[in-house]
Amino acid sequence: MAKKVAFFGLGNMGGPMAANLVKAGFSVCAFDLVPASVEKAVADGCTAAKDEAEAVSGADFVISMLPNGKIAESLYIDGAALLDKVESKALLIDCSTVAAASSRRIGEAAKQRKLRAIDAPVSGGVAGAEAATLAFMCGGEADDVEAAKEVLTHMGANIFHAGPAGAGQVAKACNNMLLAIHMIGTAEALQLGVDNGLDPKALSEIMLKSSGCNWSLEKYNPYPGVMDGVPASRDYSGGFMVKLMQKDLGLAMEAALASQSATPMGGLAAALYNLHAGQEDGNPDLDFSSIQRFFGEQS
């Protein structure tokens, strides 16, 4: 008999993740407040739950992919109080990107009820969710992370145990802060070259074989027309939205404040993305590589 997964949050990331679990042979009972998202999940083979309690009834795994920590805490503790509805056999896996404090609160509340829970935020974007190549950064007990691999391996290619509860969120904040920094640096360097008469494709090829090579340049080039299949070549539509990068940089700055860490580059990245999103022709729904436009407009 197929194991049951209760899946909460069926947006651009959660929807494909749930669909991949169906393909892997799991029985997925899905719940979302957006009817269109539920309809898409049903079309992909999920079963729709009428409420949270029905979703988790008999579930072996409970997975959530939610917009923020307030919603995650409301689902598990404060509002729906899912922790009081799940069975003891269930392993709770929150894949939302939230503050580490939120994950720790959920983890502690689960522990008090003798339930198993881990935080497992992801990296890889919508394309990774669709291709089941996400990276999971997990916080929690080692045995629980190991048990979670039964489902995580069908949604991602890399699973890391970062440490205790909340550690996955800290790792995600560090990773995305670095991503923002090298995307900004790549866009700035490309614009400098173009402003001085260089072809962006030629400059990209030079930097790819030189010490300036980085993931943004190699896999996600932000300059239009240089690389096929990336948001820059489709007017920055799709991908990882600016407003999500703003959120993640905000979480990184919260973590830095809590630990009194020096993050001048991260702070500047946060300021630049806030400025870009608020420009008259800026759009928080554009892909984060659209920061290239910010530098183009300054030239």
N, C-alpha and C positions, 0 to 999 in steps of 0.2 A: 504493500500500500504506500502510495506517495506521501512524503512528509508535507505537512501544511506550513505555509508561510503566510503570516498576516503582514500586508504591506501598506504603509501609510505614507501618502505623498506621492502623487503620480504625475508630477510635472515633467519638464524637459529631461531631467536626470532620472527621477524615480520611475517614470513610465517605461523607458527602455530596460532599466534594471529588472523590473518586475517581469517584463516580457522574456528576458533571458532566463529567468528562473523557471518560467513555464516551459521554455524550450528544453531545459535541463531535466524536466520531469517532475518538478515540484507542483503541488497544488497551491496556487496563490489566491488568497482572498484579499481583495483590494478595497481600500477606503480612501476617499478624498472628498473635500467639500465642493470641488468643481465637477459638475456633472459630465462635461465634455471629456475630462481626463479619465473618469471612470468608464465612460463609453469606449474610449480608445483602449483602455486596459482589458475590458471584456472582449473587444475585437481581437486582442492579442492572446486571448486564452485564459485570462484571469476570471475569477468569480467576484461579483460585486457584493459587498457587505452593506446591510442597511444601517448599521451603526458600528461603533468601535467594539462593543462587546461581542457582536456576532463575528467580527473579523478575527478576534483573538481566541475564540472558542476552539479548543483542541489544537491550537497552534504549537508547532515545535520551535518555530523561529518567529520573532516579531522584528520587522525591519521598518525603519522610518527614514524619510528623506524630506526634511521640512525646511522652511525658509529662514527660521531664526530660533534662538534659544527660548524666547518667551513662548512660542508655539510648541516647541519640544517639551518644555516643562509642563505646559498646560495639558498636553496629551498624556504624559506619563504620570504626573503628580497632581496638579492643581485643578484642572477642569474635568477632562474625561477620566482621570485617575486610572489610567490603564494598568498601573501596577497592582491595583486591587482587583483586576478582572482576569489577568493572565493566569495560566496554570503553572505550577511549579516546574514542570519540565521545559518550559519555554526559555529560549535564550534571546535576550533583547539586544538588538544591534541598531544603534542610532547612527546613521550615516550623514546626518545633517552637519553643516559647518556652523558651530555655535561657540560661545565663549567657553573656555575650559571650566569655569565655575559652574556653568549650567550642566555640563557632562558630569562633573563631580557630584552635584546635587542629585541628579538622576541616579547615578551609580550608588550613592550612599542610601537613597530611599529604597532602591532595589535590594541592596544588601540587608537592610533592616527587615525586609519581608522575605528574606532567604531566597531571593531571585538572582539570576545571573544576568549581568548587563555589561556591555562594552560600548565605547564610543569609537566609531570607525568612519571619520570623514574621508572624502575621496578626492583624488586628483585625476584629471584626464578629460574633463569636459563632456559635452553631449556626445561627441564622436566616440570617446572612450566608453561611455555608458552604452551606446548602441553596439559597439564592437566587443563589449565585455573585456576591455583591456584597462580598466580603471586600476589605480593604485589605492589601496586602503591603508590608512594610518591609524592603527588601533591602540586604544588605551583601555586597560583593565587587567584582570587576572590572566596569566599566561595560558592556563587550561581553557579558559573561556574563549580566548582568541583562537586557540587551536581548534576548538569545537566549531567556532564560527566559520572556519575555512570550508566546511561542508557546503555552505551556500555562497560564501564570498568568492570562491574560485570560479563560480559560474557567472560572476559579474565583473571580475577583474583579473589582471595578470600578475599583480604584485601585492602581497599582503605583508605589512610590517607591524611588529609589536613595538610601540614606542615607549611603553612604560605603564604605570598605573592609571586609574581613571582620570580622564582629562588630558593625558599625554598625547593622544591622537590629535586633539584639537590644537595643542601647542605646536606639534609638528606641522600641521596644516597651515597654521598662521605663519610659521617661519618660511615654509616652502612658498606660499603665495606672496609673501613680502618680497622674497628674492625674485620670484617671477615678475612682479611689477617693476622691480628695479632694473632687471636686465632687458625687459621689454622697452622701458623708457630709454635706456641707454642705446639700445639698438635703433629705435626710431630717431633719436637725436643724431646719432652718427650717420645714418642714411640721409637724413635731411641736410646735414652739413655737406656731405658729398655731392648731393644733387644741386644744392645752392652754389657749389663751386664747379659745376659743369660735368660731374660724373654721372654715368648711367647707373641707376640703382641696382640693376641686375649684375653688372660687372663689379660694382663695389661689394655687393653681397658675396659673390664668388671669391673675391680677394679676402674678405674678412673670414669666410668659412674655412679657408686654408691657412689662416693666420691666428694670432693670439686673441683676437676679438671674437672668435667662434663661441656661440652659445645657443641654448635651446630655441630662443625666440627667433634668432637668425636662421637656424637650421631647419626647424620644424614649423614655424608660424610667422614667416616673414611679414612685417607690418606694412611694407610699401606696396601699393596697388600695382598689379601686373607683373610682379617678380616671381611669384610662386602660385601655381594652380592649386585649387582645392582648399584654400585658406580664406578666412573672412575678408582679408584685404582685397581679394580678387572678386568679391561679390558685394562691394560697397559696405563692408564691415557688418553684414547681417549674419545672424546665427552665432554660434560659439559662446564664449564666456563674457557675459555682459559687463559693461563698465560699472553698473550699480552693484554687481556682485563683487567685483574687485574692490570697490569702495568699502563694502561691508567687511571683506576679509582683511583689508588694510586697517580698518577700524578695530577689528579684533586683535590684530598684531600690535597696534598701539596700546590697547588695553592691557595686553600681556606685558608689554614693555614697561608700562607704568607700574603694574603690580610688582614686577621684579626689579624695578629701577634700572633697567637696561638702557644703554645708549643705542638709539636707532636713528641717527640723523638721516641716513639714506631712506629708510622706511618712512620717516616722517615727511620727507620731501616728496616721496612717491605718492603718499596719501594726499598731500596738498595739491600735487599736479593733477591727480585723477579727479579730485573734487573740483578743481578749476576747469578741467576739460568737460566734465559732466554738466557744469553750470553755464558754459558758453552759450551764446545766442543760438548757434547752430550745433551745439553739442547735443548729445543724446545718450542718456544713461542706459538705453537699451541696445546701443551699438556694442560690438565686440570690443574687448579691452585693448586690442591692437590698434583701434582707431585713435589712440594717443598720437599716432603718426600725424593726424590732421592738426593736432595742437601745434606741433613744430612747423608744419607747412604754413599754417596761418600766421606764425610769427615772422616768417621770412619775407 
